[in-house]
Amino acid sequence: MKTVELYARVRHAVQVEGISRRAAAERFGINARTFSKMLKFTVPPGYVRRKPPFRPKLAEFIGIIDAM
């Protein structure tokens, strides 16, 4: 996961120093797609789960099993 500090350095290089996106991506060793996401968001977006976690087949019996 990329740090907030790296996000700030990347954004500063492009927006303030005026370095091209390609040159900045090479400078920081970041993929071009990741780099474009860094420019879109000011801080790293958190993980968002797309679907609920898998529930085991014994989920309805967990209380009974724990009681044993």
N, C-alpha and C positions, 0 to 999 in steps of 0.2 A: 504494500500500500504506500502511496506517495504521501509525503508529509506536507503540512501547511506551509512550512518554510520553502519547500521546493516549488509549490504553487506560486508563492510570492516572488521567488527568484525568476521563475519562468515568465510570469506576467510583467515583471519589471523589465526584463531583457527585451521583450517585444514592444511593450507600450511606451516605455520611457527611453531606453537606449536606442530603439528603432531598428533592432536586428530583425532580419527576415525570419519568418516562421521556420523555414527549412534549416537555416543556419543555427537557430536556437535549439531546435530539436536535436541536431547533431552535437551541439555544445553540451547539452545535458544528457545525451544518450537516451532519449525518449522516442518512442514510436510517434509517428505523425498523428495518428488517431488519438492517442493519449494526450498529445500536446494540444490538439484542438479542444479536447474536453477541459483541459486545464485553463484554457483561455475563456471558456464558457462559464465556468464556476469559479468563484473567488476562494472557496474552501472545498476540500475534497467531499464529494457527496457520500453520505453514509450508505451502508448496505441496506437494501430494501428487499424483503422477502416477497417473492411473486405469488407463491401459493402457500397454504398452511403446511406445517410440518407433517411428515408421515406419522401416522399413529399405528402402533403395533396391533396385531389382532387380539392380543390379550389385554388391551387397554381397559376394557370394562371390568376386568378381574384384578387389576393392579391393587386396589384397596384390600381385597380378600387375601391376595398373595402376601402383601406387606403385613397384614395382621397375623399371618402364620409365623 
